[in-house]
């Protein structure tokens, strides 16, 4: 199967980006170095092109009820301009995907899903859609993934860098809210106070035909603040420092969302009563019985870098789990990671060991996020 390209592929190549396969796309992994790009976002401002992400529009009187059926969080709590983090439970105890839900109006929502899961998510949600048609008011689902670009402008200087491009007062936008507005001379742009770095910032949704002009306008407006284009390499280290899970690593079709720490977005009741989402009874029973393992964050005490699939052990070498995400933290200057361990080993301060090339390296379970500063979910 051939790889897709994002609409600004030629722009990234002209900027000197190293292009790699990711989630079915050719994507920029770095422009300069992962360390430089990571520090740029942590300390100033950077721009990511994450147009590989998927977007679905759901319209109709039954749109909310469909979202309530397929997602675990309580979307009835949303109001116009509000964003919600959620996940799609499958019917066997795992998650189809994690996603963002945007309420545009009471009868129109946008779902933002992971690039690698666009087709899977579309098919999963579609199988329930017909139940939520209303007489004379059919439910409309539109996959606009190929028609939209998404730029993530992240870092402590993001609001200052973007402010000349919009009349929206960016500094006063609450976390996880959005506005549909004029931006960089373009109409109907979604400016969202969301992100995947823990550094604060905004995500900008534009139509493909607006994309290059908006990208260039952001880079120009950000020049006084040292803005740089940022690749997927730094995106991964930034999200891990912030304690954000990555679907396919820390969340999968076969891992319980409750074990993954997503109990806070698993709402078994709503303001109007019980929340009958997919597989709710099984997840509720698991919660009541108690979890046998949990996703934890850990930081290395011994020198070493944890990598995905490295074994997690006790002091005597007994394997108790494996690393799901791991890296050398540029900000903290040490190895950090996530992994699943038995519940009795999940308390912060617990000593565990990472097996690296047949050596047991000491680590400590810590509370996430790894970085305490900045905004976090």
C-alpha positions, 0 to 999 in steps of 0.5 A, a space after each residue: 500500500 502506497 504512503 499518503 502525503 500531507 498537502 504541504 509535503 513539498 514545503 517540508 522537503 524544501 525546509 530540509 525536513 527528513 521524511 519518514 513513514 508514519 501512520 500510513 503517511 510520509 511525515 517530517 520527523 525532524 528539520 534540524 535535530 530532535 533536541 533543538 526542536 524539543 527545546 524550542 517548543 518547551 522554551 519558545 514556540 514551534 509549529 507542527 504539521 499534523 495534517 495526517 490526523 483524521 476529522 469526522 463531522 457528525 450532523 443531525 438531531 441524533 449526533 450527540 446520542 451516537 457520540 454517547 453510544 460510541 464514546 466513554 466520556 459524557 459528551 452531553 456535558 459539552 457546550 458550543 466551543 468546548 472540546 473533550 478528550 475521550 475514547 472509543 471502547 471496543 466490545 472486547 475490553 480495549 479501545 478502538 482509538 482515543 479522540 477529541 470531540 468538538 461541539 460546534 452546535 447542539 446538532 453538529 460535532 467534529 471528531 478528531 482521530 488518530 491517523 493510523 485509525 481513520 478507516 477503522 474508526 470510521 467503520 466502527 462508528 458507522 455501524 451504529 449510525 443508522 440507529 440515530 437517524 430521526 424521522 425527517 432528520 437523517 444523521 449525516 456523517 462526513 469524513 473530511 480528513 483529506 480536505 483539512 490540514 492541522 497545524 499545532 503551534 505549541 510552546 509558552 510563546 504560542 499566544 504571542 506569536 499567533 495574536 497578530 493573526 486573529 481578533 480572538 484574545 488567545 491568552 484568555 481562551 480556556 484550555 480545551 475550548 475553540 473558536 471558529 473565526 477569521 485567521 491569517 485573512 482566512 475565514 472559518 478557521 478553527 482555533 483550538 486551545 489544545 495540544 499534545 506537548 504539555 507546553 501550552 499552545 493552539 491547534 489550527 484547522 484549515 481547509 487544504 486550499 488555505 493551508 500554505 498561506 496560513 503556514 507561511 503567515 504563522 512562520 512570519 508572525 512567529 519570527 520575533 519569538 523564534 518559531 521553528 518547524 518541528 517534526 514528529 521526533 520532538 513531538 514524541 519526547 514532548 508528549 511523553 514528558 507531559 504523560 500523554 498516551 500514544 495509541 498503539 503503544 500505551 493504549 491499544 485494542 487489547 488493553 483496558 482503558 481503565 488499566 491505561 488510566 482513562 477512568 477519568 474519562 469513563 463516565 458510567 452515568 450522565 446528568 440524565 442517568 446511566 450512560 449506555 456506551 459500548 461495553 460499559 457493563 464489562 468495564 464497570 464490572 472490571 472497575 468494581 472488581 479492581 484492576 490487576 495492573 496499571 499503566 505507570 510512569 517511571 524515571 531511570 535512576 541508573 543511567 540508561 534509556 528505556 525503549 518500547 518492549 523492554 522488559 520491566 522486572 523486579 530486583 531478582 529479574 522476574 518479568 512483571 511487564 514491559 515498557 510501552 513508551 520510553 525515551 531520554 527526556 531532554 528537559 529532565 536529562 534522564 530516561 523516562 518511560 511508561 509501562 504496565 505493572 501489577 497494581 501492587 507495584 504501581 505506587 509512586 516511589 516503588 523500585 522497578 528495573 528495566 532490562 537493557 541488553 541483559 542488564 537490570 537498570 534501576 528505575 522508580 515509579 513516579 506520578 505523571 506528568 513527568 514535568 509539573 509546569 505548563 498545562 496538562 489535561 
